[in-house]
Amino acid sequence: MKNLIKLEEVFMFGLSIFLFSRLDYAWWWYPLLIFAPDLSMIGYLGGTQLGAAVYNFVHHKAVGISVFILGIILVSQPLQLIGLILFGHSSMDRILGYGLKYPDAFEHTHLGMIGNSK
């Protein structure tokens, strides 16, 4: 089951790359921005509860999809780009085993424990 879910995430990551290719941006923007959503870890400076809330908001796929759709409605390629980066990054994280965070510890995710806590 775990591999099936990872395969699904690979296809969603691929979808984000495909949709990005339809925007008028140079190819290097995607790899340059793909790790930008990890800046949300700064929320952990305010504690694990705030950190998990900020991190989970930024890494929730519905947020990325919503921003992308808003970009389509408003005919805004920058919003579409932001939405695709958020969506693609979240899929990439899940492929690598990083999930949404529980408020008790950064290592405690909906996909299990990560890092040395395994």
ZADRENSE-916486 format. One record per residue (C-alpha): x, y, z; residue number from 1. Coordinates in nm, 4 decimals. Layout:
! ZADRENSE-916486
       px       py       pz  nr
        X        Y        Z NUM
...
! end
This chain:
! ZADRENSE-916486
       px       py       pz  nr
   0.0000   0.0000   0.0000   1
   0.2834   0.2380   0.0850   2
   0.4341   0.1977  -0.2636   3
   0.0960   0.2514  -0.4270   4
   0.0543   0.5805  -0.2412   5
   0.4080   0.6850  -0.3390   6
   0.3290   0.6050  -0.7025   7
   0.0208   0.8253  -0.6796   8
   0.2374   1.1080  -0.5417   9
   0.4886   1.0605  -0.8259  10
   0.2076   1.1161  -1.0751  11
   0.0869   1.4272  -0.8893  12
   0.4418   1.5630  -0.8857  13
   0.4592   1.4934  -1.2590  14
   0.1278   1.6740  -1.3062  15
   0.2696   1.9832  -1.1385  16
   0.5701   1.9750  -1.3724  17
   0.3456   1.9261  -1.6753  18
   0.1199   2.2171  -1.5777  19
   0.4264   2.4307  -1.5075  20
   0.5478   2.3604  -1.8620  21
   0.2284   2.5282  -1.9875  22
   0.3162   2.8563  -1.8131  23
   0.5385   3.1242  -1.9649  24
   0.8330   3.0741  -1.7296  25
   1.1836   2.9503  -1.8021  26
   1.2335   2.5876  -1.6957  27
   1.4827   2.6811  -1.4213  28
   1.2138   2.8567  -1.2139  29
   1.0655   2.5224  -1.1081  30
   1.3809   2.3721  -0.9541  31
   1.4734   2.7107  -0.8101  32
   1.1409   2.7462  -0.6234  33
   1.0511   2.3838  -0.5422  34
   1.2044   2.3983  -0.1921  35
   1.0646   2.7449  -0.1071  36
   0.7646   2.6014   0.0844  37
   1.0095   2.4571   0.3384  38
   1.0620   2.8123   0.4617  39
   0.7402   2.7455   0.6541  40
   0.9559   2.5548   0.9050  41
   1.0416   2.8971   1.0452  42
   0.7077   2.8669   1.2266  43
   0.8752   2.6181   1.4602  44
   1.0629   2.9087   1.6164  45
   0.7289   2.9819   1.7870  46
   0.6980   2.6267   1.9218  47
   0.5778   2.2931   1.7897  48
   0.2074   2.3818   1.7810  49
   0.2567   2.7012   1.5806  50
   0.5211   2.5343   1.3657  51
   0.2961   2.2410   1.2797  52
   0.0047   2.4743   1.1983  53
   0.2116   2.6937   0.9648  54
   0.3912   2.3973   0.8066  55
   0.0671   2.2034   0.7516  56
  -0.1092   2.5039   0.5996  57
   0.1690   2.5583   0.3456  58
   0.2009   2.1851   0.2731  59
  -0.1712   2.1132   0.2369  60
  -0.2424   2.0220  -0.1244  61
  -0.5818   2.1938  -0.1183  62
  -0.4039   2.5246  -0.0573  63
  -0.1803   2.4737  -0.3609  64
  -0.4740   2.3681  -0.5785  65
  -0.6822   2.6643  -0.4575  66
  -0.4068   2.9142  -0.5312  67
  -0.3572   2.7610  -0.8774  68
  -0.7309   2.7786  -0.9551  69
  -0.7449   3.1363  -0.8253  70
  -0.4589   3.2132  -1.0642  71
  -0.6611   3.0674  -1.3519  72
  -0.9720   3.2669  -1.2559  73
  -0.7742   3.5907  -1.2177  74
  -0.5589   3.5111  -1.5228  75
  -0.2484   3.5450  -1.3052  76
   0.0477   3.3300  -1.4003  77
   0.2370   3.4211  -1.0791  78
  -0.0524   3.2804  -0.8712  79
  -0.0634   2.9714  -1.0924  80
   0.3111   2.9272  -1.0406  81
   0.2796   2.9601  -0.6626  82
  -0.0035   2.7063  -0.6577  83
   0.1936   2.4573  -0.8675  84
   0.5027   2.4963  -0.6517  85
   0.2997   2.4387  -0.3333  86
   0.1244   2.1356  -0.4848  87
   0.4381   1.9885  -0.6418  88
   0.6447   2.0386  -0.3271  89
   0.3824   1.8667  -0.1126  90
   0.3791   1.5680  -0.3487  91
   0.7592   1.5553  -0.3512  92
   0.7668   1.5601   0.0294  93
   0.5236   1.2701   0.0494  94
   0.7273   1.0690  -0.2032  95
   1.0237   1.1128   0.0319  96
   0.8179   1.0150   0.3371  97
   0.7637   1.3605   0.4860  98
   0.4055   1.4187   0.5818  99
   0.1896   1.6710   0.7581 100
   0.3071   1.7376   1.1126 101
   0.1458   1.6584   1.4452 102
   0.1795   1.9393   1.7027 103
   0.3850   1.7344   1.9492 104
   0.7075   1.7039   1.7452 105
   0.8436   1.7937   1.4018 106
   0.9371   1.4296   1.3422 107
   0.5813   1.3042   1.4061 108
   0.3975   1.3062   1.0715 109
   0.0821   1.1542   0.9305 110
   0.3098   0.9119   0.7395 111
   0.4919   0.8027   1.0560 112
   0.8090   0.9121   1.2309 113
   1.0937   1.0626   1.0312 114
   1.4657   1.1018   1.0990 115
   1.6342   0.9511   1.4049 116
   1.2947   0.9050   1.5732 117
   1.2052   0.6068   1.3534 118
! end
